[in-house]
Amino acid sequence: MYIYNVTVNIDESVHKEWLTWMQTHIPEVLATGRFTSAKMTQVLVEEEMGGVTYSVQYTANTREDLDNYYKHDAEKLRSDAMKKFADKMVAFRTELKVIEEFYSTVSSN
């Protein structure tokens, strides 16, 4: 399993608009068929540059799925974001390979 992580710092002046836009963007990325799920989280560290930082993690079953996303889909989907928020956001991407998953055996009461 692979995780395609996109970390975005978004300027507070367009923060609400960006969050609304992400509600359609994430389903568009999932609609490519390359990923099985997505998780959006807020990074709880204040950046010196300001803004609000998020991490969106897309899960792919295979390396081939991830490569096909880059080959067929990534450019268009990234350009959509840049057209709307180019000078108001900074993004970087990380690929992660899941080696093993662990789960708690402690039940919460």
CNS distance restraints for C-alpha pairs under 8 A (distance, minus, plus):
assign (resid   1 and name CA) (resid  59 and name CA) 7.04 0.50 0.50
assign (resid   1 and name CA) (resid  60 and name CA) 5.87 0.50 0.50
assign (resid   1 and name CA) (resid  61 and name CA) 4.61 0.50 0.50
assign (resid   1 and name CA) (resid  62 and name CA) 5.77 0.50 0.50
assign (resid   1 and name CA) (resid  63 and name CA) 7.75 0.50 0.50
assign (resid   1 and name CA) (resid  97 and name CA) 6.18 0.50 0.50
assign (resid   1 and name CA) (resid  98 and name CA) 5.44 0.50 0.50
assign (resid   1 and name CA) (resid  99 and name CA) 7.97 0.50 0.50
assign (resid   2 and name CA) (resid  59 and name CA) 5.76 0.50 0.50
assign (resid   2 and name CA) (resid  60 and name CA) 5.05 0.50 0.50
assign (resid   2 and name CA) (resid  61 and name CA) 6.22 0.50 0.50
assign (resid   2 and name CA) (resid  62 and name CA) 6.47 0.50 0.50
assign (resid   2 and name CA) (resid  63 and name CA) 6.76 0.50 0.50
assign (resid   2 and name CA) (resid  66 and name CA) 7.68 0.50 0.50
assign (resid   2 and name CA) (resid  95 and name CA) 7.14 0.50 0.50
assign (resid   2 and name CA) (resid  96 and name CA) 5.63 0.50 0.50
assign (resid   2 and name CA) (resid  97 and name CA) 4.58 0.50 0.50
assign (resid   2 and name CA) (resid  98 and name CA) 5.79 0.50 0.50
assign (resid   3 and name CA) (resid  57 and name CA) 6.13 0.50 0.50
assign (resid   3 and name CA) (resid  58 and name CA) 5.53 0.50 0.50
assign (resid   3 and name CA) (resid  59 and name CA) 4.65 0.50 0.50
assign (resid   3 and name CA) (resid  60 and name CA) 6.18 0.50 0.50
assign (resid   3 and name CA) (resid  95 and name CA) 5.84 0.50 0.50
assign (resid   3 and name CA) (resid  96 and name CA) 4.93 0.50 0.50
assign (resid   3 and name CA) (resid  97 and name CA) 6.32 0.50 0.50
assign (resid   3 and name CA) (resid  98 and name CA) 7.30 0.50 0.50
assign (resid   4 and name CA) (resid  57 and name CA) 5.69 0.50 0.50
assign (resid   4 and name CA) (resid  58 and name CA) 5.08 0.50 0.50
assign (resid   4 and name CA) (resid  59 and name CA) 6.43 0.50 0.50
assign (resid   4 and name CA) (resid  60 and name CA) 7.55 0.50 0.50
assign (resid   4 and name CA) (resid  66 and name CA) 7.70 0.50 0.50
assign (resid   4 and name CA) (resid  93 and name CA) 7.18 0.50 0.50
assign (resid   4 and name CA) (resid  94 and name CA) 6.05 0.50 0.50
assign (resid   4 and name CA) (resid  95 and name CA) 4.81 0.50 0.50
assign (resid   4 and name CA) (resid  96 and name CA) 6.42 0.50 0.50
assign (resid   5 and name CA) (resid  55 and name CA) 6.61 0.50 0.50
assign (resid   5 and name CA) (resid  56 and name CA) 5.68 0.50 0.50
assign (resid   5 and name CA) (resid  57 and name CA) 4.45 0.50 0.50
assign (resid   5 and name CA) (resid  58 and name CA) 6.34 0.50 0.50
assign (resid   5 and name CA) (resid  93 and name CA) 5.59 0.50 0.50
assign (resid   5 and name CA) (resid  94 and name CA) 5.05 0.50 0.50
assign (resid   5 and name CA) (resid  95 and name CA) 6.14 0.50 0.50
assign (resid   5 and name CA) (resid  96 and name CA) 7.53 0.50 0.50
assign (resid   6 and name CA) (resid  55 and name CA) 5.63 0.50 0.50
assign (resid   6 and name CA) (resid  56 and name CA) 5.19 0.50 0.50
assign (resid   6 and name CA) (resid  57 and name CA) 6.46 0.50 0.50
assign (resid   6 and name CA) (resid  91 and name CA) 6.74 0.50 0.50
assign (resid   6 and name CA) (resid  92 and name CA) 5.86 0.50 0.50
assign (resid   6 and name CA) (resid  93 and name CA) 4.52 0.50 0.50
assign (resid   6 and name CA) (resid  94 and name CA) 6.51 0.50 0.50
assign (resid   7 and name CA) (resid  53 and name CA) 7.05 0.50 0.50
assign (resid   7 and name CA) (resid  54 and name CA) 5.64 0.50 0.50
assign (resid   7 and name CA) (resid  55 and name CA) 4.34 0.50 0.50
assign (resid   7 and name CA) (resid  56 and name CA) 6.40 0.50 0.50
assign (resid   7 and name CA) (resid  91 and name CA) 5.53 0.50 0.50
assign (resid   7 and name CA) (resid  92 and name CA) 5.44 0.50 0.50
assign (resid   7 and name CA) (resid  93 and name CA) 6.26 0.50 0.50
assign (resid   8 and name CA) (resid  53 and name CA) 5.50 0.50 0.50
assign (resid   8 and name CA) (resid  54 and name CA) 5.30 0.50 0.50
assign (resid   8 and name CA) (resid  55 and name CA) 6.38 0.50 0.50
assign (resid   8 and name CA) (resid  89 and name CA) 6.69 0.50 0.50
assign (resid   8 and name CA) (resid  90 and name CA) 5.65 0.50 0.50
assign (resid   8 and name CA) (resid  91 and name CA) 4.32 0.50 0.50
assign (resid   8 and name CA) (resid  92 and name CA) 6.68 0.50 0.50
assign (resid   9 and name CA) (resid  51 and name CA) 6.03 0.50 0.50
assign (resid   9 and name CA) (resid  52 and name CA) 5.45 0.50 0.50
assign (resid   9 and name CA) (resid  53 and name CA) 4.16 0.50 0.50
assign (resid   9 and name CA) (resid  54 and name CA) 6.46 0.50 0.50
assign (resid   9 and name CA) (resid  89 and name CA) 5.55 0.50 0.50
assign (resid   9 and name CA) (resid  90 and name CA) 5.25 0.50 0.50
assign (resid   9 and name CA) (resid  91 and name CA) 6.43 0.50 0.50
assign (resid  10 and name CA) (resid  14 and name CA) 7.19 0.50 0.50
assign (resid  10 and name CA) (resid  15 and name CA) 6.04 0.50 0.50
assign (resid  10 and name CA) (resid  18 and name CA) 7.68 0.50 0.50
assign (resid  10 and name CA) (resid  51 and name CA) 5.31 0.50 0.50
assign (resid  10 and name CA) (resid  52 and name CA) 5.40 0.50 0.50
assign (resid  10 and name CA) (resid  53 and name CA) 6.29 0.50 0.50
assign (resid  10 and name CA) (resid  88 and name CA) 5.99 0.50 0.50
assign (resid  10 and name CA) (resid  89 and name CA) 4.50 0.50 0.50
assign (resid  10 and name CA) (resid  90 and name CA) 6.72 0.50 0.50
assign (resid  11 and name CA) (resid  15 and name CA) 5.99 0.50 0.50
assign (resid  11 and name CA) (resid  50 and name CA) 7.24 0.50 0.50
assign (resid  11 and name CA) (resid  51 and name CA) 4.39 0.50 0.50
assign (resid  11 and name CA) (resid  52 and name CA) 6.59 0.50 0.50
assign (resid  11 and name CA) (resid  88 and name CA) 5.19 0.50 0.50
assign (resid  11 and name CA) (resid  89 and name CA) 6.12 0.50 0.50
assign (resid  12 and name CA) (resid  16 and name CA) 7.85 0.50 0.50
assign (resid  12 and name CA) (resid  50 and name CA) 7.89 0.50 0.50
assign (resid  12 and name CA) (resid  51 and name CA) 5.05 0.50 0.50
assign (resid  12 and name CA) (resid  52 and name CA) 6.58 0.50 0.50
assign (resid  14 and name CA) (resid  18 and name CA) 5.98 0.50 0.50
assign (resid  14 and name CA) (resid  85 and name CA) 7.94 0.50 0.50
assign (resid  14 and name CA) (resid  88 and name CA) 7.26 0.50 0.50
assign (resid  15 and name CA) (resid  19 and name CA) 6.23 0.50 0.50
assign (resid  15 and name CA) (resid  51 and name CA) 7.99 0.50 0.50
assign (resid  15 and name CA) (resid  52 and name CA) 7.39 0.50 0.50
assign (resid  16 and name CA) (resid  20 and name CA) 6.31 0.50 0.50
assign (resid  17 and name CA) (resid  21 and name CA) 6.17 0.50 0.50
assign (resid  18 and name CA) (resid  22 and name CA) 6.09 0.50 0.50
assign (resid  18 and name CA) (resid  85 and name CA) 7.84 0.50 0.50
assign (resid  19 and name CA) (resid  23 and name CA) 6.67 0.50 0.50
assign (resid  20 and name CA) (resid  24 and name CA) 7.48 0.50 0.50
assign (resid  21 and name CA) (resid  25 and name CA) 6.18 0.50 0.50
assign (resid  22 and name CA) (resid  26 and name CA) 5.76 0.50 0.50
assign (resid  23 and name CA) (resid  27 and name CA) 7.08 0.50 0.50
assign (resid  24 and name CA) (resid  28 and name CA) 6.32 0.50 0.50
assign (resid  25 and name CA) (resid  29 and name CA) 6.34 0.50 0.50
assign (resid  25 and name CA) (resid  77 and name CA) 7.97 0.50 0.50
assign (resid  26 and name CA) (resid  30 and name CA) 6.29 0.50 0.50
assign (resid  26 and name CA) (resid  38 and name CA) 7.36 0.50 0.50
assign (resid  27 and name CA) (resid  31 and name CA) 5.95 0.50 0.50
assign (resid  28 and name CA) (resid  32 and name CA) 6.81 0.50 0.50
assign (resid  29 and name CA) (resid  33 and name CA) 7.96 0.50 0.50
assign (resid  29 and name CA) (resid  35 and name CA) 7.75 0.50 0.50
assign (resid  29 and name CA) (resid  77 and name CA) 7.38 0.50 0.50
assign (resid  30 and name CA) (resid  34 and name CA) 6.82 0.50 0.50
assign (resid  30 and name CA) (resid  35 and name CA) 5.62 0.50 0.50
assign (resid  30 and name CA) (resid  36 and name CA) 7.00 0.50 0.50
assign (resid  30 and name CA) (resid  37 and name CA) 6.95 0.50 0.50
assign (resid  30 and name CA) (resid  38 and name CA) 7.56 0.50 0.50
assign (resid  32 and name CA) (resid  69 and name CA) 7.54 0.50 0.50
assign (resid  32 and name CA) (resid  73 and name CA) 7.19 0.50 0.50
assign (resid  34 and name CA) (resid  60 and name CA) 6.28 0.50 0.50
assign (resid  34 and name CA) (resid  65 and name CA) 5.00 0.50 0.50
assign (resid  34 and name CA) (resid  66 and name CA) 6.49 0.50 0.50
assign (resid  34 and name CA) (resid  68 and name CA) 7.23 0.50 0.50
assign (resid  34 and name CA) (resid  69 and name CA) 6.04 0.50 0.50
assign (resid  35 and name CA) (resid  58 and name CA) 6.17 0.50 0.50
assign (resid  35 and name CA) (resid  59 and name CA) 5.31 0.50 0.50
assign (resid  35 and name CA) (resid  60 and name CA) 4.44 0.50 0.50
assign (resid  35 and name CA) (resid  61 and name CA) 7.09 0.50 0.50
assign (resid  35 and name CA) (resid  65 and name CA) 7.25 0.50 0.50
assign (resid  35 and name CA) (resid  66 and name CA) 7.81 0.50 0.50
assign (resid  36 and name CA) (resid  58 and name CA) 7.50 0.50 0.50
assign (resid  36 and name CA) (resid  59 and name CA) 5.66 0.50 0.50
assign (resid  36 and name CA) (resid  60 and name CA) 5.89 0.50 0.50
assign (resid  36 and name CA) (resid  61 and name CA) 7.17 0.50 0.50
assign (resid  37 and name CA) (resid  58 and name CA) 5.82 0.50 0.50
assign (resid  37 and name CA) (resid  59 and name CA) 5.38 0.50 0.50
assign (resid  37 and name CA) (resid  60 and name CA) 7.73 0.50 0.50
assign (resid  38 and name CA) (resid  56 and name CA) 6.82 0.50 0.50
assign (resid  38 and name CA) (resid  57 and name CA) 5.42 0.50 0.50
assign (resid  38 and name CA) (resid  58 and name CA) 4.34 0.50 0.50
assign (resid  38 and name CA) (resid  59 and name CA) 6.22 0.50 0.50
assign (resid  39 and name CA) (resid  56 and name CA) 5.61 0.50 0.50
assign (resid  39 and name CA) (resid  57 and name CA) 5.14 0.50 0.50
assign (resid  39 and name CA) (resid  58 and name CA) 6.60 0.50 0.50
assign (resid  40 and name CA) (resid  54 and name CA) 7.01 0.50 0.50
assign (resid  40 and name CA) (resid  55 and name CA) 5.82 0.50 0.50
assign (resid  40 and name CA) (resid  56 and name CA) 4.35 0.50 0.50
assign (resid  40 and name CA) (resid  57 and name CA) 6.40 0.50 0.50
assign (resid  41 and name CA) (resid  54 and name CA) 5.58 0.50 0.50
assign (resid  41 and name CA) (resid  55 and name CA) 5.22 0.50 0.50
assign (resid  41 and name CA) (resid  56 and name CA) 6.30 0.50 0.50
assign (resid  42 and name CA) (resid  52 and name CA) 7.79 0.50 0.50
assign (resid  42 and name CA) (resid  53 and name CA) 6.04 0.50 0.50
assign (resid  42 and name CA) (resid  54 and name CA) 4.32 0.50 0.50
assign (resid  42 and name CA) (resid  55 and name CA) 6.24 0.50 0.50
assign (resid  43 and name CA) (resid  52 and name CA) 7.79 0.50 0.50
assign (resid  43 and name CA) (resid  53 and name CA) 5.35 0.50 0.50
assign (resid  43 and name CA) (resid  54 and name CA) 5.27 0.50 0.50
assign (resid  43 and name CA) (resid  55 and name CA) 6.68 0.50 0.50
assign (resid  44 and name CA) (resid  53 and name CA) 7.83 0.50 0.50
assign (resid  45 and name CA) (resid  53 and name CA) 7.97 0.50 0.50
assign (resid  46 and name CA) (resid  50 and name CA) 6.98 0.50 0.50
assign (resid  46 and name CA) (resid  52 and name CA) 7.67 0.50 0.50
assign (resid  47 and name CA) (resid  51 and name CA) 7.09 0.50 0.50
assign (resid  47 and name CA) (resid  52 and name CA) 7.76 0.50 0.50
assign (resid  47 and name CA) (resid  53 and name CA) 7.86 0.50 0.50
assign (resid  60 and name CA) (resid  65 and name CA) 6.21 0.50 0.50
assign (resid  60 and name CA) (resid  66 and name CA) 6.29 0.50 0.50
assign (resid  61 and name CA) (resid  65 and name CA) 6.85 0.50 0.50
assign (resid  62 and name CA) (resid  66 and name CA) 6.71 0.50 0.50
assign (resid  63 and name CA) (resid  67 and name CA) 6.13 0.50 0.50
assign (resid  64 and name CA) (resid  68 and name CA) 6.00 0.50 0.50
assign (resid  65 and name CA) (resid  69 and name CA) 6.26 0.50 0.50
assign (resid  66 and name CA) (resid  70 and name CA) 6.52 0.50 0.50
assign (resid  67 and name CA) (resid  71 and name CA) 6.15 0.50 0.50
assign (resid  68 and name CA) (resid  72 and name CA) 5.80 0.50 0.50
assign (resid  68 and name CA) (resid  73 and name CA) 7.59 0.50 0.50
assign (resid  69 and name CA) (resid  73 and name CA) 5.05 0.50 0.50
assign (resid  69 and name CA) (resid  74 and name CA) 5.80 0.50 0.50
assign (resid  70 and name CA) (resid  74 and name CA) 4.89 0.50 0.50
assign (resid  70 and name CA) (resid  75 and name CA) 7.28 0.50 0.50
assign (resid  73 and name CA) (resid  77 and name CA) 6.38 0.50 0.50
assign (resid  74 and name CA) (resid  78 and name CA) 5.87 0.50 0.50
assign (resid  75 and name CA) (resid  79 and name CA) 6.05 0.50 0.50
assign (resid  76 and name CA) (resid  80 and name CA) 6.35 0.50 0.50
assign (resid  77 and name CA) (resid  81 and name CA) 6.91 0.50 0.50
assign (resid  78 and name CA) (resid  82 and name CA) 6.39 0.50 0.50
assign (resid  79 and name CA) (resid  83 and name CA) 6.04 0.50 0.50
assign (resid  80 and name CA) (resid  84 and name CA) 6.62 0.50 0.50
assign (resid  81 and name CA) (resid  85 and name CA) 5.88 0.50 0.50
assign (resid  81 and name CA) (resid  86 and name CA) 7.05 0.50 0.50
assign (resid  82 and name CA) (resid  86 and name CA) 4.27 0.50 0.50
assign (resid  85 and name CA) (resid  89 and name CA) 6.03 0.50 0.50
